[in-house]
Amino acid sequence: MEPLLHDLLHACRRLHAGGLLAASDGNLSLRLPDGRIAMTPSGVPKTRVKMEDLAYVSLDGTILSGRPSSERAMHLTIYRAVPEARAVVHAHPPTAIAWSLARPELKELPSDGLPEVILAAGRIPIVPMAMPGTEAMGTSLLPFLPAHRLMILARHGGLCWGEHLDEAVGGIERLEQVAEILWKAETLGGAKPLSTEELEELRALRSKIGPKII
């Protein structure tokens, strides 16, 4: 179990180094083999989180030890709704958030021009805003589960769950890269989508690959 927890600490530093987390923003969690949820603590900068700082909660939300994130409702909603979820990462990728601020009418990131995104992640929906720290942060995710593993939380951040921690962290990294490519395309005149035939072929390939974020 301890190697898993070391991986969680490493993931915190990886996301911070990539500019996807600032100070104590965001939260990460793991479903442990014994059924407990290990979670980053509230109010501690991600570069300084230590093993003894980690909090533990049960699937029903009971705090077993430590001071878990006030946004734990998102994590618990995913773990309850998706048995195969083993890790959840919530970060604040700047460009992905900016899309939800500037284009509040969008229901998903407009990535129909990027074959790699379709193959690696499928559609990336934008979850309607919920007040931070409330139960609504969890319930707002339910319509998107289990079909989507990678999402933008409107005006707030990015969220990815995976069958292992690398999948969830990699999903957040991919989200910000895609959002930045699309933003740059907008400054050059706007991203042009692939043809209907190309999209259908790519989505058929995605179905064969399966639901994992790659």
Secondary structure by P-SEA (a helix, b strand, c coil): caaaaaaaaaaaaaaaaacccccccbbbbbbccccbbbbbbccccccccccccbbbbccccccccccccccaaaaaaaaaacccccbbbbbbcaaaaaaaaaccccccccccccaaaaacccbbbbccccccccccccccccccccccccccccccbbbbbcccaaaaaaaaaaaaaaaaaaaaaaaacccccccaaaaaaaaaaaaaaccccc
